[in-house]
Amino acid sequence: MSMFLKHDLVQVLLSKDSRGNSCITFAEIKETLPEEKCAIVHNIVTFRGKSPLKAPEGAEIVMEGSKIPFKRILKSSEREMLALQNSYRR
């Protein structure tokens, strides 16, 4: 059984933007696929820093409907996402 559930808010590790730079990505789990050890995500929110940092090898662009392996996601909370969002506004 998966430790992730439908509608969980998660942070996707090793994510990058379309320019190949690292970013912080939050998403909602649309569906879990325990037999494939991954989750399909949607409602993606991405944060980029003011100074671009090249993404590490293995980083991927996260899009609506992306399949993300369980080992690349962490449970998060809306409060964590809002705190990050507020720090980017300053």
Helices and strands as residue ranges (DSSP letters): E 9-16, E 22-33, G 34-36, E 38-47, E 67-69, G 70-72, E 73-75, H 78-89
